[in-house]
Amino acid sequence: MAQQQKRQNVIAWRSLAAVGLHWTPAKGSASYTLELCPDGLIDRDDPVLWPMVRDDEPLRPGLPRLRYRLGANGDRREPLVEAVQRYAPHLWFGETERERGYGGLPDTRGHRERSGDRTR
């Protein structure tokens, strides 16, 4: 039996131009995402990171449309925000309220077409 290779990848602080938190009101609380805005182009079909890639309006001039979006609900929100503020405070753009449904979904169809990935 062949052993499956464990896939992993890292988004380095030095590869980012801005990081912040988006949120939207939800039933009884709020829904949060951590927005990681790269300092340049990213591989939208990275074998590990592609499910986190979103195409959205740039947060400010000079930032690309493609960024990484991580769910930050529940117990994840505080540790993620603390990590950014501790290790990369110069990247922090703060918290921004967004419209419902802004989070979107990964571009599964586009990813399959571009990469030939049949695993998802």
C-alpha positions in Angstrom: 0.0 0.0 0.0 1.5 3.3 -1.1 1.8 5.9 1.7 0.1 9.2 0.9 2.3 12.3 0.9 1.3 15.0 3.4 0.9 18.3 1.6 1.7 21.6 3.3 2.6 25.1 2.4 3.3 28.3 4.3 2.3 31.9 3.7 5.4 33.9 4.8 5.0 37.2 6.5 7.5 38.7 4.1 5.3 37.8 1.2 2.4 39.9 2.4 1.6 43.6 1.9 -1.4 43.8 4.3 -3.4 41.7 6.8 -6.7 42.4 8.5 -10.0 41.1 9.7 -13.3 41.3 7.8 -16.5 40.6 9.6 -20.2 40.6 8.9 -23.1 40.3 11.3 -24.5 36.8 11.7 -27.3 35.3 13.8 -26.4 36.1 17.4 -22.8 37.0 16.7 -20.5 37.9 13.8 -18.7 35.9 11.1 -15.0 36.7 10.6 -12.3 36.1 8.0 -8.6 36.9 8.1 -7.5 38.6 4.9 -3.9 38.0 3.8 -3.1 40.4 1.0 0.1 39.4 -0.9 2.9 41.7 -2.0 2.6 40.7 -5.6 1.2 37.8 -7.5 0.2 34.4 -6.0 -0.3 31.0 -7.5 -4.1 30.7 -7.4 -3.7 26.9 -8.1 -1.2 26.1 -5.4 -1.8 22.4 -4.5 -2.4 23.3 -0.8 -3.4 27.0 -0.6 -5.8 27.3 -3.6 -9.0 26.8 -1.4 -8.1 30.0 0.5 -7.6 32.1 -2.6 -10.3 34.7 -3.3 -10.6 37.3 -6.1 -12.0 40.5 -4.6 -11.6 44.2 -5.0 -8.2 45.4 -3.7 -8.3 46.8 -0.2 -6.2 49.8 -1.3 -4.4 50.9 -4.5 -1.4 48.8 -5.3 -2.7 45.6 -3.8 -3.6 42.7 -6.1 -7.2 41.3 -6.5 -6.1 37.8 -5.4 -5.7 37.2 -1.7 -5.9 34.5 0.9 -9.0 34.3 3.0 -9.0 32.2 6.2 -12.1 31.5 8.3 -11.5 33.1 11.7 -14.7 32.2 13.7 -14.9 31.0 17.2 -11.7 30.2 19.0 -9.6 31.0 16.0 -10.2 34.8 15.8 -8.2 36.0 18.8 -5.1 33.9 18.3 -4.9 34.8 14.6 -5.3 38.6 15.3 -2.7 38.3 18.2 -0.2 36.6 15.9 -0.5 39.2 13.2 -0.2 42.1 15.7 2.8 40.4 17.4 4.8 39.2 14.4 3.8 41.7 11.7 2.2 44.8 13.2 3.3 46.8 10.2 0.9 44.8 8.0 -2.2 45.1 10.2 -5.0 47.2 8.5 -7.6 46.6 11.2 -11.1 45.3 11.1 -13.6 46.1 8.4 -17.3 45.3 8.3 -18.4 43.7 5.0 -21.7 42.8 3.4 -23.3 39.4 4.1 -22.0 36.7 1.7 -18.7 38.5 1.0 -16.6 35.4 2.0 -17.4 33.5 -1.2 -16.2 30.0 -2.1 -13.0 28.7 -3.7 -13.0 28.7 -7.5 -13.2 24.9 -7.7 -14.3 24.7 -11.3 -11.6 27.2 -12.4 -9.0 25.3 -10.4 -9.9 22.0 -12.0 -9.8 23.5 -15.5 -6.5 25.3 -14.9 -4.6 22.5 -13.0 -6.3 19.3 -14.0 -6.8 18.6 -10.3 -9.4 15.8 -10.0 -9.0 15.2 -6.2 -11.6 17.7 -5.1 
